[in-house]
């Protein structure tokens, strides 16, 4: 059923790639990232309604797709069934029911609390020296349940080995710091036949381009990137704010704000689709990833070259428009 579980820049890509193996489809990790429309930009400013009405950090910056799971499933013809419950017993029975039907089950847990737990349990954990996520959730892929010890076995997309969580611990992680919250999980409906990979690849690239260029949301895509760069140029960000940005957590620094991962996907997509010019776009994604790494390094050391920000914005516009052009060529936009 599952051969090798892989991890990468976005934990959701690793988990969903493994779900595809559940249905007999084995793809490279970078391809899974691309099929989830992984390239993106989302920015929340302290004055935004979302920040004022929720527990988002004062500055919230993310370089990937917030709706990764939904887009991934839609692009491949997979269904999603959402469930929630206030009692742990209902969560347990829901997970076991789907596993008996050989359906992948994703359980949502508090990312910050989960991060602390696994960092304490695994001395060689890859994120040992990196910033903790300040908010959000992480999705765990359920593998099995051990009734004799009341333990669940999961894969988390952060490490390649299974993680065993006791029921009492899952109870805490599932509700986070709000005891009145509900447990949430999703079962994935694997189709008899996934959408043809050519169609799925083209649609993923086109949808990614639309999210960056044509979305009307000021918090998403190129408009959000321009807002963020304007704030950095005019206001700057205090170090206390920088340390709270999801932008600086996990693999984001190493992967050039996820641009390297998407570039790797485009290289493979160019070969699969036999689109040589798409490989040229992939190379430019790699160059932009290097610029993002420079910006992140400078910001964490209290300096900022505004010329690099201008170069990044011009590059992101060029890349997004290039992807949009492919979407139009394929009849997806």
LINTACOR-V469023 format. One line per field, one symbol per residue. ss: DSSP state (H for helix, E for strand, L for the rest). psi: psi as a letter, one per 40 degrees, with the letter a starting at -180 (. if undefined). burial: I if it has 9 or more other C-alpha atoms within 8 Angstrom, else O. Layout:
ss = ???
psi = ???
burial = ???
This chain:
ss = LLLLLLLLLLHHHHHHHHHHHHLLLLLLHHHHHHHLLLEEEEEELLLLHHHHHLLLLLLEEEEELLLHHHHHHHHHLLEEEEEEELLHHHHHHHHHHHHHLLLLEEEEEEHHHHHHHHHHHLLLLLLLLLELLLLLEEEEEEEEEELLLLEEEEELLLLLLLEEEEHHHHHHHHHLLLLLLLEEEEEEELLLLLLLHHHHHHHHHHHHHHHHHLLLLLLEHHHHHHHHHHHHHHLLLLHHHHLLLHHHEHHHLLLLLLHHHHHHHHHHHHHHHLLHHHHHHHHHHHHHHHHHHHHHHHHHLLLLLHHHHHHHHHHHHHHHHHHHHHHHHLLLL
psi = dhchhiiadhddddddddddddeehhiiddddddeefdhahhhhideiddddeafiidhhhheahdfddddddddefiihhhiiieidddddddddddddefhihhhhihdddddddddddhdehdfdeiiiheaaiihhhhdihgddefiihiieedieiihhhiddddddddeaeheeiiihihihhhidhiihdddddddddddddddddeieheeiaddddddddddddddihiddddeehddeiaedddeffeddddddddddddddefgddddddddddddddddddddddddeefihhddddddddddddddddddddddddefe.
burial = OOOOIIIIIIIIIIIIIIIIIIIOOOOOIIIIIIIIIIIIIIIIIOOOOOIIOOOIIIIIIIIIIOOIIIIIIIIIIIIIOOOIIIOIOIIOOOIIOIIOOOIIIIIIIIIIIIIIOIIOOOOOIOOOOOIIIIIOIIIIIIIIIIOOOIIIIIIIIOIIOIOOIIIOOIIIIIIIOOOOOIIIIIIIIIIOOIIOOOOIIIIIIIIIIIIIIOIOOOIIIIIIIIOIIOIIOOOOOOOOIIOIIIIIIIIIIOIIIIIIIIIIIIIIIIIOOOIOOIIOIIIIIIOIIIIIIOIIOIIIOOOOOOOIIOOIIOIIIOIIIIIIOIIIOOOIO
